[in-house]
């Protein structure tokens, strides 16, 4: 028998096997899909959950997993992995009670993990049912905190007002697990309840979901909300909603009550669009999570939702991080270009900002790089600056980074260039690869490394050969 014919027969056999396997398990998958849709719909709508529904979902997932894991077929490996993860999450949230703090981060006022946290809610499962979340003002638990936590450089001078780290600014560290632990420490001191982890959702997530649902009409406010105008509500300056004011949270709760009803309909109608959007949100770091449950955290790491700073320290590493300390919503109209020049005698990282607002953008700029790197100088619009913060920063998993921080103001309707001159101790072979991390919450930027132009939509490992 000729080789091409043999290959064709084998491929046909594999295809027939897959068709047979799918047909055999179609009923099981259909049942699971139907039960899951009912569960999501009842949960999102705050309806009473069907008593046997959670156990039916887990039972079907277990059957599917058993069948999948018996098959040693490479094309099914990704499906097997997803199925295993879904079973783990379902068991954790359905069979045991869980509580997670969900931060709503406004990326128009950029912070290290994605944006300023003005609001939050608790994602809680009890007896297999997700409880109806209620959006709250972050200043409520912050006002109950009576302690003092020393603020790091940058936050101390420009945000703390001498009061140390406060809860609205506790997401100061770009390594999400490190910020999440700080937030959990705050809640532990003001709330008797134990929270297992933290999830962050950036403003862009809601905007992209609104693109799927279409316009949402709010009868209490007699207006339509869509992806184009939602940010106007979230963008309102903090002095317009003083601490203790219920106006903003009332509006958001009213919006999300109607929004989740429309979203549940769209998930049923267009599940693929919803799943594709989730993947996009993960790639852009608009969705990040941390759990103190080791099994869930391992899943979070596998699915690249952890927002963890990580690098093997054997290639050049650059992570530029902005923090808006001007207490305004400038970032939607601020663009940037990043240029990195790798030379034999040193490295130059240039940040070119353009501020299209009618007011200044005050940015505490940080750069995280390899710990043995030496800072030569920093220039803003060609002028060397002297006020520079430097320290070795360690993440919660023991990795060490050099942190360089300084203040840069970009005036209204103007451009500013920042030039950071560095000298790495890596050899020329190691400097042939460059890892550039993208900050959560930042809109896509232009990135240029030597002669390569790259669309900077997520973390990038660039080979300079």
PyMOL commands that set and color helices and strands:
alter all, ss='L'
color gray80, all
select helices_A, chain A and resi 3-44+53-69+74-95+138-144+155-158+167-169+176-190+203-213+230-234+238-240+247-269+271-283+294-302+331-333+430-432
alter helices_A, ss='H'
color red, helices_A
select strands_A, chain A and resi 98-106+116-126+129-130+136-137+197-202+216-218+223-225+287-291+316-321+334-343+346-355+361-369+374-380+383-384+389-394+400-410+414-423+433-436+445-449+452-456+460-463
alter strands_A, ss='S'
color yellow, strands_A
deselect
rebuild
show_as cartoon
